[in-house]
Amino acid sequence: MNTGYPLGGFYFQLSFSGVKGAIETSFKEVSGISMEMAVEEISEGGENRFKHRVPNGNKFQNLVLKRGLVSADSELSDWCTSTISGGLNEGIKTKTIVVKLLNDQGQPIKSWSFADAWPIKWDVSPFNSMNSELVIENLEFVFSSFNQVKGK
Protein backbone atom coordinates (compact mmCIF):
# COMPACT_ATOMS: atom_id res chain seq x y z
CA MET A 1 0.00 0.00 0.00
CA ASN A 2 1.33 3.40 -0.95
CA THR A 3 1.03 5.84 1.95
CA GLY A 4 2.85 8.65 0.18
CA TYR A 5 1.50 12.17 0.29
CA PRO A 6 -0.40 13.89 -1.13
CA LEU A 7 -3.27 11.44 -1.13
CA GLY A 8 -5.54 11.34 -4.18
CA GLY A 9 -8.77 11.10 -2.21
CA PHE A 10 -9.50 10.29 1.40
CA TYR A 11 -12.13 10.47 4.10
CA PHE A 12 -12.46 9.78 7.81
CA GLN A 13 -14.27 6.99 9.62
CA LEU A 14 -15.51 7.32 13.19
CA SER A 15 -16.05 4.51 15.68
CA PHE A 16 -16.48 4.65 19.42
CA SER A 17 -16.64 2.38 22.46
CA GLY A 18 -19.89 0.85 23.63
CA VAL A 19 -21.65 0.91 20.27
CA LYS A 20 -23.03 -2.10 18.41
CA GLY A 21 -22.03 -2.57 14.79
CA ALA A 22 -18.76 -1.98 13.02
CA ILE A 23 -19.09 1.27 11.07
CA GLU A 24 -21.14 4.11 12.45
CA THR A 25 -20.41 6.88 9.95
CA SER A 26 -17.78 8.52 7.77
CA PHE A 27 -16.81 12.17 7.61
CA LYS A 28 -15.23 14.29 4.90
CA GLU A 29 -13.31 16.67 7.18
CA VAL A 30 -11.72 16.38 10.63
CA SER A 31 -9.92 19.05 12.63
CA GLY A 32 -8.60 19.37 16.16
CA ILE A 33 -6.03 16.59 16.02
CA SER A 34 -3.43 18.74 17.73
CA MET A 35 -1.69 18.94 21.05
CA GLU A 36 0.06 21.85 22.70
CA MET A 37 2.03 22.09 25.92
CA ALA A 38 0.58 24.73 28.20
CA VAL A 39 3.08 27.12 29.74
CA GLU A 40 2.77 29.06 32.98
CA GLU A 41 4.73 32.23 33.70
CA ILE A 42 6.08 32.66 37.21
CA SER A 43 7.55 35.97 38.35
CA GLU A 44 10.74 35.64 40.35
CA GLY A 45 10.09 36.70 43.95
CA GLY A 46 11.37 40.18 44.69
CA GLU A 47 12.63 40.64 41.13
CA ASN A 48 9.62 41.27 38.86
CA ARG A 49 11.62 41.77 35.69
CA PHE A 50 12.50 38.06 35.57
CA LYS A 51 9.82 35.60 34.55
CA HIS A 52 10.26 31.87 34.34
CA ARG A 53 8.18 29.83 31.92
CA VAL A 54 7.43 26.34 33.14
CA PRO A 55 5.41 23.50 31.56
CA ASN A 56 1.85 23.13 32.83
CA GLY A 57 0.31 20.06 31.16
CA ASN A 58 -1.15 19.57 27.70
CA LYS A 59 -3.89 21.53 25.94
CA PHE A 60 -6.13 20.11 23.25
CA GLN A 61 -8.44 21.66 20.70
CA ASN A 62 -11.92 20.21 20.31
CA LEU A 63 -12.29 17.36 17.84
CA VAL A 64 -14.47 18.67 14.98
CA LEU A 65 -15.98 16.35 12.37
CA LYS A 66 -17.70 17.78 9.29
CA ARG A 67 -20.00 16.43 6.59
CA GLY A 68 -20.98 13.00 7.89
CA LEU A 69 -23.92 10.76 7.05
CA VAL A 70 -25.67 8.68 9.72
CA SER A 71 -29.04 6.96 10.06
CA ALA A 72 -31.60 8.93 12.07
CA ASP A 73 -31.97 6.15 14.64
CA SER A 74 -28.25 5.45 15.11
CA GLU A 75 -26.60 5.18 18.51
CA LEU A 76 -24.41 8.15 17.55
CA SER A 77 -27.39 10.46 17.08
CA ASP A 78 -29.00 9.10 20.27
CA TRP A 79 -25.80 9.73 22.26
CA CYS A 80 -25.42 13.28 20.90
CA THR A 81 -29.07 14.13 21.53
CA SER A 82 -29.15 12.75 25.07
CA THR A 83 -25.83 14.37 26.03
CA ILE A 84 -26.44 17.82 24.59
CA SER A 85 -30.16 18.15 25.37
CA GLY A 86 -30.02 16.25 28.68
CA GLY A 87 -29.62 19.41 30.72
CA LEU A 88 -27.15 17.66 33.03
CA ASN A 89 -29.99 15.79 34.75
CA GLU A 90 -27.94 12.64 34.25
CA GLY A 91 -24.19 12.20 34.15
CA ILE A 92 -22.41 12.63 30.85
CA LYS A 93 -21.44 9.31 29.30
CA THR A 94 -17.95 9.52 27.82
CA LYS A 95 -16.65 7.22 25.12
CA THR A 96 -13.36 6.45 23.44
CA ILE A 97 -13.50 7.69 19.86
CA VAL A 98 -11.26 6.27 17.14
CA VAL A 99 -10.84 8.37 14.01
CA LYS A 100 -9.33 6.61 11.00
CA LEU A 101 -7.96 8.37 7.95
CA LEU A 102 -8.94 6.19 4.97
CA ASN A 103 -7.58 6.34 1.44
CA ASP A 104 -9.76 6.25 -1.69
CA GLN A 105 -9.93 2.42 -1.47
CA GLY A 106 -11.22 2.57 2.13
CA GLN A 107 -7.95 1.33 3.65
CA PRO A 108 -6.79 2.94 6.92
CA ILE A 109 -3.67 5.10 6.65
CA LYS A 110 -3.54 6.57 10.16
CA SER A 111 -5.71 6.28 13.27
CA TRP A 112 -6.10 8.36 16.43
CA SER A 113 -7.81 7.43 19.69
CA PHE A 114 -9.53 10.12 21.81
CA ALA A 115 -10.17 9.19 25.47
CA ASP A 116 -13.13 10.31 27.59
CA ALA A 117 -14.83 12.13 24.71
CA TRP A 118 -18.34 13.57 24.73
CA PRO A 119 -20.28 15.72 22.26
CA ILE A 120 -20.70 19.44 22.93
CA LYS A 121 -22.13 20.60 19.59
CA TRP A 122 -23.84 19.15 16.59
CA ASP A 123 -25.36 20.76 13.56
CA VAL A 124 -27.61 18.70 11.29
CA SER A 125 -28.73 19.59 7.75
CA PRO A 126 -32.44 19.92 7.01
CA PHE A 127 -34.27 16.58 6.94
CA ASN A 128 -35.29 14.86 3.71
CA SER A 129 -38.62 12.98 3.86
CA MET A 130 -37.43 10.52 1.20
CA ASN A 131 -34.76 8.88 3.39
CA SER A 132 -34.12 8.29 7.07
CA GLU A 133 -30.58 9.64 7.20
CA LEU A 134 -29.10 12.68 8.85
CA VAL A 135 -26.37 14.73 7.22
CA ILE A 136 -24.20 15.98 10.05
CA GLU A 137 -22.71 19.28 9.05
CA ASN A 138 -20.67 19.74 12.19
CA LEU A 139 -20.07 17.45 15.20
CA GLU A 140 -17.77 18.65 17.98
CA PHE A 141 -16.30 16.71 20.92
CA VAL A 142 -14.17 17.51 23.95
CA PHE A 143 -11.80 14.84 25.26
CA SER A 144 -9.15 14.34 27.93
CA SER A 145 -6.28 13.02 25.76
CA PHE A 146 -5.47 11.47 22.40
CA ASN A 147 -2.75 9.41 20.79
CA GLN A 148 -1.93 7.94 17.43
CA VAL A 149 -2.93 4.29 17.25
CA LYS A 150 -0.12 1.97 16.19
CA GLY A 151 -0.84 -0.47 13.38
CA LYS A 152 -3.65 1.72 11.95
One Martini backbone bead per residue (centre of mass of N, CA, C, O) as a GRO file, in nm:
protein
  152
    1MET     BB    1   0.095   0.036   0.023
    2ASN     BB    2   0.048   0.371  -0.047
    3THR     BB    3   0.152   0.652   0.185
    4GLY     BB    4   0.181   0.885   0.017
    5TYR     BB    5   0.224   1.225  -0.046
    6PRO     BB    6  -0.040   1.303  -0.175
    7LEU     BB    7  -0.365   1.231  -0.163
    8GLY     BB    8  -0.621   1.170  -0.378
    9GLY     BB    9  -0.832   1.032  -0.165
   10PHE     BB   10  -1.027   1.103   0.137
   11TYR     BB   11  -1.143   0.982   0.462
   12PHE     BB   12  -1.345   0.951   0.760
   13GLN     BB   13  -1.367   0.734   1.043
   14LEU     BB   14  -1.607   0.646   1.299
   15SER     BB   15  -1.551   0.519   1.633
   16PHE     BB   16  -1.698   0.372   1.939
   17SER     BB   17  -1.754   0.292   2.245
   18GLY     BB   18  -2.046   0.102   2.307
   19VAL     BB   19  -2.109   0.004   2.003
   20LYS     BB   20  -2.293  -0.129   1.773
   21GLY     BB   21  -2.118  -0.219   1.528
   22ALA     BB   22  -1.878  -0.110   1.306
   23ILE     BB   23  -2.010   0.126   1.128
   24GLU     BB   24  -2.130   0.448   1.166
   25THR     BB   25  -1.936   0.673   1.014
   26SER     BB   26  -1.851   0.931   0.781
   27PHE     BB   27  -1.600   1.183   0.700
   28LYS     BB   28  -1.457   1.466   0.527
   29GLU     BB   29  -1.382   1.630   0.803
   30VAL     BB   30  -1.097   1.701   1.023
   31SER     BB   31  -1.040   1.855   1.346
   32GLY     BB   32  -0.812   1.874   1.637
   33ILE     BB   33  -0.533   1.722   1.580
   34SER     BB   34  -0.395   1.855   1.865
   35MET     BB   35  -0.100   1.959   2.056
   36GLU     BB   36  -0.025   2.144   2.363
   37MET     BB   37   0.189   2.309   2.569
   38ALA     BB   38   0.153   2.442   2.858
   39VAL     BB   39   0.224   2.772   3.000
   40GLU     BB   40   0.381   2.915   3.287
   41GLU     BB   41   0.415   3.219   3.456
   42ILE     BB   42   0.689   3.316   3.679
   43SER     BB   43   0.768   3.530   3.916
   44GLU     BB   44   1.030   3.654   4.066
   45GLY     BB   45   1.104   3.704   4.376
   46GLY     BB   46   1.169   4.051   4.402
   47GLU     BB   47   1.198   4.015   4.061
   48ASN     BB   48   0.987   4.123   3.810
   49ARG     BB   49   1.179   4.100   3.542
   50PHE     BB   50   1.159   3.792   3.605
   51LYS     BB   51   1.062   3.512   3.402
   52HIS     BB   52   0.921   3.191   3.426
   53ARG     BB   53   0.886   2.908   3.213
   54VAL     BB   54   0.649   2.648   3.264
   55PRO     BB   55   0.515   2.357   3.259
   56ASN     BB   56   0.128   2.278   3.224
   57GLY     BB   57   0.058   2.071   3.036
   58ASN     BB   58  -0.202   1.988   2.822
   59LYS     BB   59  -0.352   2.095   2.512
   60PHE     BB   60  -0.677   2.092   2.349
   61GLN     BB   61  -0.868   2.064   2.098
   62ASN     BB   62  -1.141   2.019   1.937
   63LEU     BB   63  -1.325   1.774   1.790
   64VAL     BB   64  -1.394   1.806   1.433
   65LEU     BB   65  -1.675   1.708   1.237
   66LYS     BB   66  -1.748   1.687   0.880
   67ARG     BB   67  -1.965   1.561   0.674
   68GLY     BB   68  -2.195   1.340   0.770
   69LEU     BB   69  -2.347   1.005   0.768
   70VAL     BB   70  -2.658   0.908   0.933
   71SER     BB   71  -2.881   0.748   1.096
   72ALA     BB   72  -3.153   0.854   1.281
   73ASP     BB   73  -3.127   0.571   1.479
   74SER     BB   74  -2.858   0.603   1.594
   75GLU     BB   75  -2.630   0.598   1.852
   76LEU     BB   76  -2.502   0.869   1.788
   77SER     BB   77  -2.759   1.046   1.792
   78ASP     BB   78  -2.849   0.962   2.075
   79TRP     BB   79  -2.598   1.060   2.230
   80CYS     BB   80  -2.606   1.356   2.143
   81THR     BB   81  -2.891   1.422   2.239
   82SER     BB   82  -2.865   1.335   2.542
   83THR     BB   83  -2.620   1.516   2.611
   84ILE     BB   84  -2.711   1.805   2.509
   85SER     BB   85  -3.035   1.784   2.611
   86GLY     BB   86  -3.016   1.682   2.924
   87GLY     BB   87  -2.931   1.911   3.142
   88LEU     BB   88  -2.765   1.742   3.365
   89ASN     BB   89  -2.951   1.512   3.498
   90GLU     BB   90  -2.727   1.340   3.385
   91GLY     BB   91  -2.460   1.186   3.324
   92ILE     BB   92  -2.188   1.187   3.133
   93LYS     BB   93  -2.110   0.988   2.853
   94THR     BB   94  -1.820   0.848   2.780
   95LYS     BB   95  -1.587   0.796   2.503
   96THR     BB   96  -1.406   0.618   2.271
   97ILE     BB   97  -1.245   0.760   1.994
   98VAL     BB   98  -1.202   0.658   1.650
   99VAL     BB   99  -0.991   0.790   1.396
  100LYS     BB  100  -0.987   0.729   1.043
  101LEU     BB  101  -0.773   0.737   0.778
  102LEU     BB  102  -0.881   0.709   0.443
  103ASN     BB  103  -0.861   0.599   0.147
  104ASP     BB  104  -1.005   0.547  -0.170
  105GLN     BB  105  -1.026   0.221  -0.073
  106GLY     BB  106  -1.070   0.216   0.260
  107GLN     BB  107  -0.787   0.236   0.383
  108PRO     BB  108  -0.591   0.262   0.646
  109ILE     BB  109  -0.340   0.507   0.749
  110LYS     BB  110  -0.462   0.648   1.010
  111SER     BB  111  -0.487   0.666   1.381
  112TRP     BB  112  -0.707   0.790   1.647
  113SER     BB  113  -0.735   0.829   2.007
  114PHE     BB  114  -1.014   0.938   2.219
  115ALA     BB  115  -1.050   1.020   2.546
  116ASP     BB  116  -1.326   1.103   2.711
  117ALA     BB  117  -1.564   1.160   2.516
  118TRP     BB  118  -1.792   1.441   2.423
  119PRO     BB  119  -2.059   1.611   2.318
  120ILE     BB  120  -2.119   1.982   2.236
  121LYS     BB  121  -2.183   1.969   1.914
  122TRP     BB  122  -2.457   1.990   1.666
  123ASP     BB  123  -2.512   1.991   1.302
  124VAL     BB  124  -2.802   1.965   1.103
  125SER     BB  125  -2.948   1.908   0.832
  126PRO     BB  126  -3.202   1.904   0.659
  127PHE     BB  127  -3.467   1.712   0.612
  128ASN     BB  128  -3.557   1.407   0.434
  129SER     BB  129  -3.846   1.227   0.345
  130MET     BB  130  -3.695   0.995   0.158
  131ASN     BB  131  -3.504   0.960   0.414
  132SER     BB  132  -3.325   0.817   0.721
  133GLU     BB  133  -3.108   1.058   0.717
  134LEU     BB  134  -2.822   1.228   0.843
  135VAL     BB  135  -2.662   1.538   0.800
  136ILE     BB  136  -2.355   1.619   0.930
  137GLU     BB  137  -2.198   1.916   0.950
  138ASN     BB  138  -2.140   1.929   1.279
  139LEU     BB  139  -1.905   1.771   1.514
  140GLU     BB  140  -1.834   1.812   1.868
  141PHE     BB  141  -1.551   1.741   2.086
  142VAL     BB  142  -1.442   1.644   2.395
  143PHE     BB  143  -1.124   1.566   2.568
  144SER     BB  144  -0.842   1.437   2.750
  145SER     BB  145  -0.704   1.251   2.517
  146PHE     BB  146  -0.444   1.158   2.269
  147ASN     BB  147  -0.352   0.907   2.012
  148GLN     BB  148  -0.167   0.720   1.815
  149VAL     BB  149  -0.234   0.438   1.639
  150LYS     BB  150  -0.104   0.142   1.610
  151GLY     BB  151  -0.156  -0.027   1.307
  152LYS     BB  152  -0.432   0.131   1.224
   0.00000   0.00000   0.00000
